[in-house]
Amino acid sequence: MQPQSMLPASLIERFLRAGGSPRTAPAYYLSRSEHGRSTLSYVKKQDLAVVRQHCAAYRVFQQNLKQWRRVTSALQQRWKQLQQAQSR
């Protein structure tokens, strides 16, 4: 439960060069949404491990948030049912 640095983006692996011919080693890019549009940013090899960890932390956070919302919604429905049963 320690705070972690997060990056709201996806890490993309690409094998294309500018001319369209395939590369021998992949290049990595961050894909993120800015103003409703997807943008790609190049990730340097020396930054790859940290960027990968920050992207993974954000995915875990989003999954936990989704589960939290499901639980609170279920609790809210139970609370309404209890209130209705007591008002009868």
SEGUTOR-955687 format. One record per atom (N, C-alpha, C): residue number from 0; residue in one letter; x, y, z negated. Coordinates in steps of 0.2 Angstrom, whole numbers. Each point is the difference from the previous one (the first is absolute). Layout:
N
R  nr rest    c1    c2    c3
R NUM    A     X     Y     Z
...
This chain:
88
R  nr rest    c1    c2    c3
R   0    M     4    -6     0
R   0    M    -4     6     0
R   0    M     4     6     0
R   1    Q     6     0     3
R   1    Q     4     6     0
R   1    Q    -1     4     7
R   2    P     0     6    -1
R   2    P    -1     4     6
R   2    P     5    -1     6
R   3    Q    -2    -1     6
R   3    Q     4    -1     5
R   3    Q    -1     5     6
R   4    S     6     2     4
R   4    S    -1     4     5
R   4    S    -4    -4     6
R   5    M    -4     4     3
R   5    M    -4    -3     5
R   5    M     0     4     6
R   6    L    -1    -3     6
R   6    L     0     3     6
R   6    L    -6    -2     4
R   7    P    -5     4     1
R   7    P    -6    -2     4
R   7    P     1     0     7
R   8    A     3    -6     2
R   8    A     2    -1     7
R   8    A     1    -7     1
R   9    S     0    -2     6
R   9    S     2    -7     2
R   9    S     6     0     4
R  10    L     4    -6    -2
R  10    L     7     0     3
R  10    L    -1    -4     7
R  11    I     2     2     5
R  11    I    -1    -3     7
R  11    I     7    -2     3
R  12    E     1    -6     2
R  12    E     6    -2     3
R  12    E    -1     0     8
R  13    R     4     3     4
R  13    R     0     0     7
R  13    R     6    -2     3
R  14    F    -1    -3     6
R  14    F     6    -2     4
R  14    F     1     3     7
R  15    L    -3     6     0
R  15    L     0     4     7
R  15    L     5     6    -1
R  16    R     3     1     6
R  16    R     4     6     1
R  16    R    -4     5     3
R  17    A     3     6     1
R  17    A    -3     5     3
R  17    A    -2    -1     7
R  18    G     5    -4     4
R  18    G    -1    -2     6
R  18    G    -5    -5     1
R  19    G    -3    -4    -5
R  19    G    -4    -5     1
R  19    G     3    -7    -1
R  20    S     7     0     1
R  20    S     3    -7     0
R  20    S     1    -2    -8
R  21    P     0    -7    -1
R  21    P     0    -2    -7
R  21    P     6     1    -3
R  22    R     0     1    -7
R  22    R     6     0    -4
R  22    R     2    -6    -2
R  23    T     6    -1    -3
R  23    T     2    -6    -3
R  23    T    -1     0    -7
R  24    A     0     5    -3
R  24    A    -2     1    -7
R  24    A    -6     5    -1
R  25    P    -4    -2    -5
R  25    P    -6     5    -1
R  25    P     2     7    -2
R  26    A    -5     4     1
R  26    A     1     7    -3
R  26    A    -7     0    -4
R  27    Y     1     4    -5
R  27    Y    -6     0    -5
R  27    Y    -3     7     0
R  28    Y    -6     1    -1
R  28    Y    -4     6     0
R  28    Y    -5     0    -5
R  29    L    -1     6    -3
R  29    L    -6     1    -5
R  29    L    -6     2     4
R  30    S    -5    -3     0
R  30    S    -6     2     3
R  30    S    -5     3    -5
R  31    R    -2     6     0
R  31    R    -4     4    -5
R  31    R    -5     4     4
R  32    S    -6     1    -3
R  32    S    -5     5     2
R  32    S     1     7    -2
R  33    E     0     4     4
R  33    E     1     7    -1
R  33    E    -6     4     4
R  34    H    -4     3    -4
R  34    H    -5     4     4
R  34    H    -4    -4     5
R  35    G    -2    -6    -2
R  35    G    -4    -5     4
R  35    G     4    -3     6
R  36    R     7     1     0
R  36    R     4    -3     5
R  36    R     5    -4    -3
R  37    S     2    -5     4
R  37    S     5    -5    -2
R  37    S     7     3     2
R  38    T     5     0    -4
R  38    T     6     3     2
R  38    T     6    -6    -2
R  39    L     5     0     4
R  39    L     5    -5    -2
R  39    L     7     4    -2
R  40    S     3    -2    -5
R  40    S     6     3    -2
R  40    S     6    -5     0
R  41    Y     5     1     2
R  41    Y     6    -5     0
R  41    Y     3    -1    -7
R  42    V     1    -6    -1
R  42    V     3    -2    -7
R  42    V     7    -2     1
R  43    K     5     3    -3
R  43    K     7    -2     1
R  43    K     1    -7    -4
R  44    K     5    -4     3
R  44    K     1    -6    -3
R  44    K     2     0    -8
R  45    Q     3     5    -2
R  45    Q     2     0    -7
R  45    Q    -5     2    -4
R  46    D    -6     3     3
R  46    D    -6     1    -4
R  46    D    -5    -5     0
R  47    L     1    -5     4
R  47    L    -5    -5     1
R  47    L    -3    -4    -6
R  48    A     5    -2    -4
R  48    A    -2    -4    -6
R  48    A    -5     5    -5
R  49    V     2     6    -1
R  49    V    -4     4    -4
R  49    V    -6     2     3
R  50    V     0     1     6
R  50    V    -7     2     4
R  50    V    -4    -6    -1
R  51    R     2    -6     2
R  51    R    -4    -6    -1
R  51    R    -3    -1    -7
R  52    Q     4     1    -5
R  52    Q    -3     0    -7
R  52    Q    -5     5    -1
R  53    H     1     6     2
R  53    H    -5     5    -1
R  53    H    -7    -1     4
R  54    C     1    -3     6
R  54    C    -6    -2     4
R  54    C    -4    -5    -4
R  55    A     4    -5    -2
R  55    A    -3    -6    -4
R  55    A    -4     2    -6
R  56    A     3     5    -4
R  56    A    -3     3    -6
R  56    A    -6     3     2
R  57    Y     0     4     5
R  57    Y    -7     3     2
R  57    Y    -5    -5     2
R  58    R     2    -5     3
R  58    R    -5    -5     2
R  58    R    -3    -4    -6
R  59    V     4    -1    -5
R  59    V    -2    -3    -6
R  59    V    -5     4    -4
R  60    F     2     7     0
R  60    F    -4     5    -3
R  60    F    -7     0     3
R  61    Q     0     0     7
R  61    Q    -6     0     3
R  61    Q    -5    -6    -1
R  62    Q     3    -6    -1
R  62    Q    -3    -6    -1
R  62    Q    -3     0    -7
R  63    N     4     3    -5
R  63    N    -2     0    -7
R  63    N    -6     6    -1
R  64    L     1     5     4
R  64    L    -6     5     0
R  64    L    -6    -3     3
R  65    K     0    -4     5
R  65    K    -6    -3     3
R  65    K    -3    -5    -5
R  66    Q     4    -3    -4
R  66    Q    -3    -5    -5
R  66    Q    -3     4    -5
R  67    W     4     5    -2
R  67    W    -3     5    -6
R  67    W    -7     2     2
R  68    R    -1     3     6
R  68    R    -6     2     3
R  68    R    -6    -5     0
R  69    R     2    -6     2
R  69    R    -5    -6    -1
R  69    R    -2    -1    -7
R  70    V     5     0    -4
R  70    V    -2    -2    -7
R  70    V    -4     6    -3
R  71    T     2     6     1
R  71    T    -4     6    -3
R  71    T    -7     0     3
R  72    S    -1    -2     7
R  72    S    -7     0     3
R  72    S    -4    -6    -3
R  73    A     3    -6    -2
R  73    A    -3    -5    -3
R  73    A    -3     2    -7
R  74    L     5     3    -4
R  74    L    -2     3    -6
R  74    L    -6     5     0
R  75    Q     1     4     5
R  75    Q    -6     5     1
R  75    Q    -6    -3     1
R  76    Q     0    -5     4
R  76    Q    -7    -4     2
R  76    Q    -2    -3    -7
R  77    R     4    -3    -4
R  77    R    -2    -4    -6
R  77    R    -3     5    -5
R  78    W     3     6     0
R  78    W    -2     5    -5
R  78    W    -7     2     2
R  79    K    -1     1     7
R  79    K    -7     2     2
R  79    K    -5    -5    -2
R  80    Q     2    -7     1
R  80    Q    -5    -5    -1
R  80    Q    -1     0    -8
R  81    L     5     1    -4
R  81    L    -1     0    -7
R  81    L    -5     6    -2
R  82    Q     1     6     3
R  82    Q    -4     6    -2
R  82    Q    -7    -2     2
R  83    Q    -1    -3     6
R  83    Q    -7    -2     2
R  83    Q    -3    -5    -4
R  84    A     3    -5    -2
R  84    A    -2    -5    -5
R  84    A    -2     3    -7
R  85    Q     4     5    -2
R  85    Q    -2     3    -6
R  85    Q    -6     5     0
R  86    S    -1     2     6
R  86    S    -6     5     1
R  86    S    -6    -3     0
R  87    R    -1    -6     1
R  87    R    -6    -4     1
R  87    R    -4    -1    -6
